[in-house]
């Protein structure tokens, strides 16, 4: 397996852990909204995980991006609520970046 994929998967796994905390914080501070979708936990940065589990994590990430796209910032959002939203947005952007990079490396590997 390409070293770049191992590193990217490792970064995705670490950032997904940050997303779990951001998701819980967001849900706790926005009790009137459904919680953001969870993202599948990848057990390790291996070829087997990439083959068997990555499609589920990528699908979950798409659902989380859609959730955030549909989320409208309420008028009168408190500072803690705003901070939780910003943290959630940041972790989703990071996850999205890693997912795009993983797809790119996979595409390059297939061409070789």
C-alpha positions in Angstrom: 0.0 0.0 0.0 1.2 3.5 -0.9 2.8 5.3 2.1 0.8 8.4 1.2 -2.5 6.4 1.6 -1.3 5.1 5.0 -0.5 8.7 6.1 -3.8 10.1 4.8 -5.9 7.4 6.4 -4.1 8.0 9.7 -4.8 11.7 9.5 -8.4 10.9 8.5 -8.8 8.6 11.6 -7.3 11.2 13.9 -9.5 14.0 12.6 -12.5 11.8 12.7 -11.9 11.5 16.4 -12.0 15.3 16.6 -15.2 15.3 14.6 -16.8 12.9 17.2 -16.1 15.4 19.9 -17.2 18.4 17.8 -20.4 16.6 16.8 -21.3 15.9 20.5 -20.5 19.4 21.5 -22.6 20.8 18.6 -25.5 18.5 19.5 -25.4 19.4 23.2 -25.5 23.1 22.4 -28.1 22.8 19.7 -30.8 20.6 21.4 -33.5 21.8 19.0 -31.7 20.3 16.0 -31.0 16.7 15.2 -27.4 15.7 15.8 -25.0 15.7 12.9 -24.5 12.3 11.3 -21.8 10.0 12.7 -18.9 9.0 10.5 -17.8 5.4 10.5 -14.8 4.6 12.5 -11.9 3.2 10.5 -10.0 0.7 12.6 -6.5 1.3 11.1 -4.7 2.7 8.1 -4.5 -0.5 6.1 -5.3 -1.7 2.7 -8.1 -3.9 4.1 -9.7 -0.9 5.8 -9.4 1.1 2.6 -11.1 -1.6 0.6 -13.8 -2.8 3.1 -14.6 0.2 5.3 -13.6 3.4 3.4 -16.7 3.4 1.2 -18.9 3.6 4.4 -16.8 6.4 5.9 -16.9 8.3 2.6 -20.7 8.0 2.4 -21.0 9.1 6.1 -18.8 12.1 5.3 -21.1 13.0 2.4 -24.1 12.9 4.7 -22.3 15.1 7.3 -21.4 17.7 4.6 -25.1 17.7 3.4 -26.2 18.1 7.0 -24.0 21.2 7.4 -25.0 22.6 4.0 -28.7 22.4 5.1 -27.9 23.9 8.5 -28.8 27.6 8.7 -27.2 29.7 11.3 -30.0 30.7 13.7 -30.5 34.4 14.6 -29.2 35.0 18.1 -26.7 32.1 18.1 -24.7 32.3 21.3 -20.9 32.5 21.4 -20.6 28.8 22.6 -23.0 27.7 19.9 -21.1 29.6 17.3 -17.8 28.1 18.5 -19.3 24.6 18.4 -20.5 25.2 14.8 -17.2 26.6 13.7 -15.4 23.6 15.2 -17.8 21.2 13.5 -17.3 23.0 10.1 -13.5 23.0 10.5 -13.3 19.2 11.2 -15.6 18.5 8.3 -13.4 20.6 6.0 -10.3 18.7 7.2 -12.0 15.3 6.7 -13.2 16.4 3.3 -9.6 17.4 2.4 -8.2 14.0 3.5 -11.0 12.2 1.6 -10.3 14.1 -1.6 -6.6 13.4 -1.2 -7.3 9.7 -0.6 -9.4 9.5 -3.8 -6.7 11.3 -5.7 -3.9 8.9 -4.6 -6.2 5.9 -5.4 -6.8 7.3 -8.9 -3.1 7.8 -9.5 -2.3 4.3 -8.3 -4.9 2.8 -10.6 -3.4 4.6 -13.6 0.1 3.3 -12.8 
